[in-house]
Amino acid sequence: MTGKAHRPEDLTRLFVERANAKDADGIANLYEEDAVMAYPPGSQTRGREAIRKLWAELLPHMPEFEPEPPLPTLISGDLALTSTPPSDGSGARAQVARRQPDGTWLRVLDQPEFTRPD
């Protein structure tokens, strides 16, 4: 899939669209080359290629994703913090995105699941 994030908030919408299309390459292209994703829980996936491989393995077994309305985005220069409250009420999701030279945005850090410590 094509399409770029012209606003940091676009990344979440594009992620859901590409996940539902089972497009691991498209999801990976929402991340910078050296991005870090805190997933699977308790571990980290580092780099766009590793993120692509992870989603290529997971997507065929996942149900359809539902869009979640984003909370207000915080922007400082070329960095943005985006977040969404999960629709199931479990914790939160947060991402740091960076503005690219062409003005679009890519994820640098992705914490798809925050949960309270036991």
C-alpha positions in Angstrom: 0.0 0.0 0.0 1.1 3.5 -0.6 0.3 6.7 1.1 2.4 8.7 3.6 1.7 10.3 6.9 1.4 14.0 6.4 0.5 14.5 10.0 1.7 12.4 13.0 -1.8 11.2 13.6 -2.0 9.7 10.1 0.4 6.9 11.2 -2.2 5.2 13.4 -4.8 5.3 10.6 -2.3 4.0 8.1 -1.2 1.2 10.4 -4.8 0.0 10.9 -5.5 0.1 7.1 -2.3 -1.8 6.3 -2.8 -4.3 9.1 -6.3 -5.1 7.9 -4.9 -5.6 4.4 -2.3 -8.0 5.9 0.4 -5.7 4.4 3.6 -6.2 6.5 5.7 -4.3 4.0 3.3 -1.3 4.2 3.4 -1.4 8.0 7.2 -1.5 8.0 7.3 1.5 5.8 5.6 3.5 8.6 8.9 3.2 10.6 12.3 4.7 10.3 15.1 2.3 9.3 16.4 2.1 12.9 13.0 2.3 14.7 12.4 0.3 17.9 9.0 -1.3 18.7 8.3 -2.7 22.2 6.6 -5.8 20.9 6.1 -8.7 21.5 5.4 -7.9 25.1 8.5 -8.0 27.3 10.9 -7.7 24.3 11.9 -5.2 21.6 12.0 -5.4 17.8 14.7 -3.3 16.4 14.9 -2.0 12.8 12.5 -1.7 9.9 13.3 -5.1 8.5 12.8 -6.9 11.8 9.5 -5.1 12.2 8.5 -6.2 8.8 9.4 -9.8 9.6 7.5 -9.7 12.8 4.3 -8.4 11.2 4.6 -10.9 8.3 4.5 -13.7 10.9 1.7 -12.1 13.0 -0.8 -10.6 10.6 -2.1 -13.9 9.0 -3.3 -15.0 12.5 -4.7 -11.7 13.7 -8.3 -10.5 13.7 -9.3 -7.2 12.0 -8.0 -4.1 13.7 -10.5 -1.4 14.8 -9.5 2.3 14.5 -8.9 4.0 17.9 -9.3 7.8 18.1 -6.0 9.4 18.9 -5.4 11.6 21.9 -4.0 15.1 21.2 -0.5 15.0 19.7 2.4 16.7 21.3 4.8 18.2 18.7 8.2 19.8 19.4 10.1 20.7 16.3 10.5 17.5 14.2 9.4 15.1 17.0 5.8 14.1 17.8 4.3 12.0 20.6 1.1 10.3 19.5 -1.1 8.1 21.7 -4.4 6.2 21.6 -6.4 4.7 24.4 -7.1 1.1 23.5 -10.7 0.4 22.8 -10.6 -2.5 25.3 -9.6 -0.2 28.1 -6.3 -2.0 28.7 -3.5 0.5 29.3 -2.4 2.8 26.5 -0.5 3.0 23.3 2.2 5.6 22.5 4.5 6.4 19.6 7.3 8.9 18.9 7.4 10.0 15.3 9.9 12.2 13.4 9.3 14.6 10.6 11.2 13.4 7.5 13.0 15.7 5.0 9.9 15.6 2.7 7.6 16.8 5.5 6.0 13.4 6.1 6.2 11.5 9.4 7.6 8.0 10.4 7.6 6.2 13.7 10.9 6.1 15.6 9.6 4.5 18.9 6.5 2.4 19.2 5.0 1.2 22.5 1.9 -0.6 21.4 0.9 -1.8 24.9 1.3 -0.1 28.3 0.0 -2.1 31.2 0.2 -1.5 34.9 2.9 -3.4 36.7 1.8 -6.2 38.9 
